[in-house]
Amino acid sequence: MKTTAVILAAGQGTRMKSKLPKVLHKALGKPMVQWVIDCLSQAGVHNKIAVLGHGGAQVEPVIAGQAAIVYQTEQLGTGHAVIQAAPVLPADNDCVLVICGDTPLLRAQTIQQLIAMHQAERNAVTLLTAHADNPTGYGRIVRQGQQIAAIVEQKDADEAQKLIQEINTGTYCFDQNFLLQYLSALDTNNAQKEYYLTDLIKIANQHGLPVGGFVLEDFSESLGVNNRIQLSQAEAVLRKRKCEEVMLAGVTLIDPAATYIGADVVIGNDTVIYPNVVLEGQTVIGSDNVIGMNCRFMDSTIGDGNDIQSTVIVESTVGNDCKIGPMAYLRPGTVLADNVKIGDFVEVKKSQVGEGSKIPHLSYVGDSVVGSGVNIGCGTITCNYDGVHKYQTTIKDGAFIGSNTNLVAPVTVEENAFIGAGSTITRDVPDSALAVTRADLRIKENWRKRNK
């Protein structure tokens, strides 16, 4: 069965109180509409049509190349949104899956099961339903045997119908021939003056066509997001799922409730992660690492066997068996080789640091190439910016940089050179040379008494 998904993403989302279209609000670091698109792809639904409206110019570049795009210039209901998508449905398509762009918790397996039931039962419509402990506010599913006879909204339900716990989630499978035949029968004869997609259930029943329902096992999957509170609730569910995923893959989380792992983060087995760690974006972490408290990594690659404490790493690469932190900051473009030490209060920016080199504490290294076996003493600064341009500092293998050194770029320190503490280096230092720049020490006896 060939299936096309129609993603409803035109709503304004006024309850979000935001300039950003609702479907672009992020849960676990990924826009809600992207969660829906990824879920569909994982379920094998590769043909997608997104119906955009409010803020469509912002949504379109996010989903470009992942779905065909149509516009609902007036938001006149869910039925009206599907009417906009109807002209671009493939002629050879069998099933039309209608799904909301603000449902980030749906799983691919659920979509597959819904489509499978729809196909097996040859339904005109198959609804995704769920059982709610408190169904207040949801449309109730009224069944006659297995047939879904109606969806009754809360305001229209009688006392008996209000007791029904099976609710409509807003996700549907339609037989395409049925859908295209009866979309034109929808009207706005209701309080909201909108075209309701749910009216097709009534139409199917009027024509004696089968309408089925696949019941979710996990009610949380059905949750849509209409405000920031619900967004945080969805985030909590996704965080829990991700933490369970990595733990089952062999990662130790000391406190999963205090660990934030983004949707696309990959972590190798036998890595141990302490509380208050945030891992975001396309971060990849190898095996056998210890990630201490209060670390934050974004779009970075971390090798194996590293010990990293209270450190921020952004768009950088760390090799194997490095020791980093506490309170270190690796800024974009940093590349550390194996066995590198980056100590406390060290900032490294757009620099390469060779194997076995050490920057133990209180230093800034920017726009630099540091060789292997280099020792950079406390308080060293690469002066890479003259107020207009940035320049490179090169420190070659085996060099020793004394404490409190200023390296004024562009400058090169050759192999095995030695810089005396407190020096300001403005010229290249030859291989194995000693470079020292210090003013003469002058002592004036009893100066303070005379100048009280």
N, C-alpha and C positions, 0 to 999 in steps of 0.2 A: 504494500500500500504506500503510495507516494503522499507525503504529508508536507503541507506548507503551514508555517506558523505566522499568525498575525499578532504582532506585539502592540498593545495599546499603550501609547506613551505621549498622548497629546494633552493630558490634563494639566491644569495650572498648579495644583497642589497648594492652594492658598493657606492651608493649615500648617504648612512648613514655615510660613513667615520668612520667605527667602527670595532673593533675586535669582537664585539658581533653580532651573526646572527640577521638579521633584525627582524624576528618574535619574538625575545626575548626582543626587546626594549619595555619599559613599557609605557602604557598610563593609567593614573589615578591609578598608583601603580600595574598594572597587565600586564604581557606580552601580546602583541597583539594576539599571537596564543591562549592564554588562553581565551581571550575575544571571539574568534571565537568558541572555543570548548564549552564554557559556553552557548553561543547563540544557538548552535546546540542542546545541551542537553535540554535547556529550550523549544526549538521548538519540542521536542520529537524525535529528531534524535540521537539515542543512539549508533548506529554502525558507527564508524569513522575509517578512514584510513588516516594517515598523511604521506605525501611524503616528506622525508627529503633529504638534500644534503649538501650544504655548512654549516659547523658548526653543523652538525647533532648530533655529540657527546655531544654538549652543549644543544641542543633542547630536545634530547631524555629523559633525566631525568625529565625535566619540565612537559612533557606530558605523562610520563610513567603511564600505567594503565588506561589512558583515551582514547587512540586510538591505533589501530594496526599501526605498523611502517614499511614502506618500504623505500628503498633508491634509489634516482636518482643520480647515481655517476657522470654522465655527464649531464649538464643542456642543453638539446636539445629542449626546448620549452614545452609549456603547454600540448600539445598532448602526448609528450614523457613522461611527469610526470604521466599522467593518465594511460599510457601503463604499467608503473611499478606497479600501484595499481590493474590493471585488474585481475591478478592471484589470489588475495585474496578477491575479491568480493564474497559475499555469493551466492551460486547457486540459492537460493530461493528469491533473492532480486529483486525488481521491478524497483526502481528509484535510480539513482546515482546522488547525488548532488555534484557538483564540486565548491569549494569555496577557495578563497585565504586566506592564513594565516596572511595577513597584512591588513585585513579589520575589525578593531575593532568596527566600528560604526553600523554594521548591527544588527537589532533587531530580536528577536525570532519570533515576529508576522509576520514580512516580510518573513522569511523562511517558515513559515507555509502557508502563502498565496500563495507563489510561488509553493510549492509542491501541494497545493489544486488545483490551476489552471492547473498544469501539469497533474494531475490525471483526472480532470473533462474533459479536452479537449483531452485526450489520445494522447498527442503530442509525437513525437520522441525526440524533444528538446524543452525546455522552457527556455528562457533567462530572467534574471533579468535586466531590463533596467531602465533608468531614463531620465528626461528632464533637460538639462543643459542650463542655460542662455548663457553661453559661452562654446560651445562644442569643441573648438579647442584642438586638441591633442587626442580626443577620437575617437574610432571606431563608425561610424554612423550606425544606424539601418534603413535599407531600407525595407519597407513593401509593400506588394501587398494585400490590404485589411487588414485582421488581420494576414495574413501569413507573417512571417519574411523571406524575400527572400535572404537577404545578410547582412553581416557586412562589411562596407567599411572603411578602415583605412584612417586617415587624408592624408597621402602622396599619396594615390590612388584616393581620392575623386575628382570629378569634381566640378565645381562651384555650381551647383544645389545641389549636395550631401553635400557640405560643409555648406549649409544653414539648413540642418536637425539638429534638437535639441535633438532628442532621441538618446541616446548613450548606448553602451554596458558597463556593470559594471564588467564583468568578473566572474559572478556567473551563473551557469547553472544547470538545471535538465535534465537528459538524461534517456530515457527508456533503461534499462540495456541490453535488447536483441539487440536493435539498436546499442548501444555503442560498445558492444563486437563484433558485426558483422562487423562494419566499422572502428574500430580503426586501423586495419591493412591496410586500404586504405589511411591513412595519409602518406604524403611524405614530403621531404625537398626541394621541387622544388620552392624555394623562396629566397629572398635576404639574409635572415638570416640563411638559411640552417637549419631550425628548423621544428619540427612537430607542427603545429598550431591546437589547439583544435577547433578553430572557423571554420576550413575547414569542420567540420562535419555538419555545417548549410548548406553549399553548397551541400554536399553529400545528405542530407535529401531532399533538394529541387529537386535534380536530380532524386530522386526515388519517388517523389510525396508524401512525408511524411509530416505531419503537424509540423510546427515550430511556436511556440507562444512566446509571451513576456509579462511578468508581469511588469507594470510600477510602480516604487517607487513613493510614495507621497512626501517623504522627500529626496531631492537629497543628503543631507549630509551623509546619510547612505551608499551611494555608494563609498565614498572616501576611497581610499587605501593610504598607507603611503610609500613613497619612499625616503624621506629625513627628516631631523630634523625639518624643517619648517612645513611640513605636519604632523609630529608627534605632534607638539605643537598645530596645528589646531584641530587634532583629540582629543587631551587632553582637549581643550577648550569646545568642544561639549559634551564630557563625563562629564566634571565638571558641566556644565549647567544642564544636565539631572539629575545628582545625587543631586544637590542642589534643583531642582524642586521636586524631589522625596521626600526628607526629609521635605521640606516645606509643601507639600500636606499631609504629615503624622503628621503634627502638631508641627514642629520645627520652631522656629523663627531664621532667619539669618539676622542680621542687614545689612550686605552688601554681598549678594551672590557672587558678582564678586571678592571679596577679601577673599573668604572662600574656602579652599581645603578639600574636603571630599572624602576619598578613596572609591573604588568600593564596598568593603565588609563591610564598617562601618555601624553600626546600632545605631540609636539615638531615644530615647523615646520622647513622646510628651511633650510640654511645656518647653522644654529646649531652652535656649536662647544662641546664639553663636555670639560673636562679631567679627569684622574684623580681618584678618591676623591670623586666626586659621587654623592649619593643623592637620587633623585626618587621620591616615594611618593604613594599615594592617587590622588585625582582631579586631579592637577596637569596643567595645560595651559601649554605654553611656545610662544611664537610663533617667528618667523623671525629670522635674523641676530643672534642673541644670542651673547655669550661668557659661558659659565658656568665660572668658574675653579675651581681645586682646593678640595676640602674644603667644598663647598656642600651644603646639605640643604634641599630644598623639600618641603612636605607640603600637599596639598589646596589648592594656590595657583594663581593665574593670572598668567602673566608675558607681557607684550606683546612687541613687536619691538625689536630694536636695542639691547638692554640689555647693560651690562657689569657682571657680578655676581661678586664675589670673596669666597671664604671666608665665606659668609653663611648663616644659618638663616632660612628664611621659612616661616611656618606659617599656613594659612588666611587668606591675604592676597592682595591684588591689586596688581600693579605695571604701570604704563603702558608707554609707549615711550621709548626713548633715555634711560633712567635709568642712573646710576652708583651702585653699591651696594657697600659694604665697603671693605676687608676687615674681618672680625670684626663685622659688623652683625647685628642680630637684629630681624626683623619678626614681631611676635606677632599672634595672631588679631585680625581686624577692621581691620588696616591697609590703607589704600588710597592708593597713590601715583599722582599724575597723571603726565603726560609731563615729561621733562627734569628730573627730581628727582635731587638728589644726597643720598645717605645714606652718610656716611663711616665711618671706622673707630671701632669701639666705640660705636656708636649703637644704642639700643634704642627701637623705636617700637611702641606697643601701642594697638589700637583707636582709631586716629587717621586723619584724612584730611590729606594733604599736597598742596597745590596745585601747579600747573604752574610749573616753573622754581625752586622753592624749594630751599634748601640747609640741611642739618643735617650739617656736615662731620665732626664728631668729638666723642666723649666726652660724649654728651648722652642724656637720657631724655625722650621725648615720649610721654605716655600720656593717653588720653581727651581728645584735642585735635582741633580743627579749625584747620588751618594754611592760610592763603590762598596766592595766587600771588606769586612773587617775594620771598618771605620769606627772610631770612638768620638762622639761629639759631646763635649763637656757641658755642665750645667750652665744655663743662661746664655747659650749661644744663639745668635740671630743671623739668619741670612737676610741681608738688606736688599730685597729684590725689587723694590719700587722706588722710583725717584720722583714720584708725583705725577708723571706722565706715562712712562713705560715701565714694563716689568722685564727683568733680566735674569739669566740663569746663573746659578752657582754650581760648580762641578767640584766634587771632593772625591779623589780617586782612592783606589784600594789601599788599605793599611794606614791611612792618614790619621793623625791624632789632633783633635781640635780642643785646645784648652778652654777652661771655663770662662764665661763672660767675654766671648769672642764675637766681634761683629765682622761678618764677611760681606763686603760691599760689592754686589754684583754689577756687571759681569766679572766673575773672577774664578780662577781655577787653582785648586790645591792639588799638586801632583802626588803620585804614589809615595807613601811612607813619609810624607812631610809632617812636621811637628809645629803646631802653632802654640806659642806661649799664652798662658792665661791673661785675660784683660787686653788682648790685642784687637786693633781694628785693621783689617786686611783689605787693602785697596788695589793690590797688584797680585799677579799670579805668583804662586810659591813653587819653586822647583822641587823635583824629586829628591826626597830624603833631607831637605833643607829644614832649618829652624827659622821661624819667623816670629819676631817679637816687636811690638810697638808699645813703648811705655814712656811717659814723661819722667824726668828725673824727680826723685823724691826730695822734697824740701821740708825741713822741720824748723820752725821758729819757736824757740824756747819762750815760755811765759807769755805767749801771745794772748791768751784769754784774759790774763790779769790786766794787761795793758789796754784791752779793748772791751772791758766790761760795760 
